[in-house]
Amino acid sequence: AAYAKVLYIFNCHPPWKLEQSLPAWVDPATKEISEWACIAFSPMAEVDHPGGHAGQDNNLAAFSADFLLVIDYAGGWGEDAPRRTRSLMQSGRPTALVYTSCGSWMICGFATGQLQIWNTASLTLVRTLSGHTDVVNCIDAS
């Protein structure tokens, strides 16, 4: 569940244990809180890791207006779960987020009508699309 100031992550099986809570990102310079806006789970995929062993990529992406966080929870939700972050340039408030079915791309929609396509491996913005004139409420990708 995403509530503006805290992202709560629960186990998907009874007894629905709270696995982790992540406070919203705070800008160190201004002390302003960048509240969570949207989240998405990556599709589970078997991958070959550089060390020669196979495993699963299981990621959760969370966007705020200023910040992108990706957590690799393949080894669990502990505080030591690998995290990758990216500061964002102002694009408006994120309103929708989805991974493509292959897991290689994330698409984020904004209140301004823009769509941004992100490379999930490098967390780089690949393209911004400006075809919409109103808020993007939902995205579906295949």
Secondary structure, 3 states (H helix, E strand, C coil): CEECCEEEEECCCCCCCEEEEEECEECCCCCCEECEEEEEECCCEEEECCCCCEEEECEEEEEECCEEEEEECCCCCCCCCCEEEEECCCCCCEEEEEECCCCCEEEEEECCCCEEEEECCCCEEEEEECCCCCCCCCCCCC
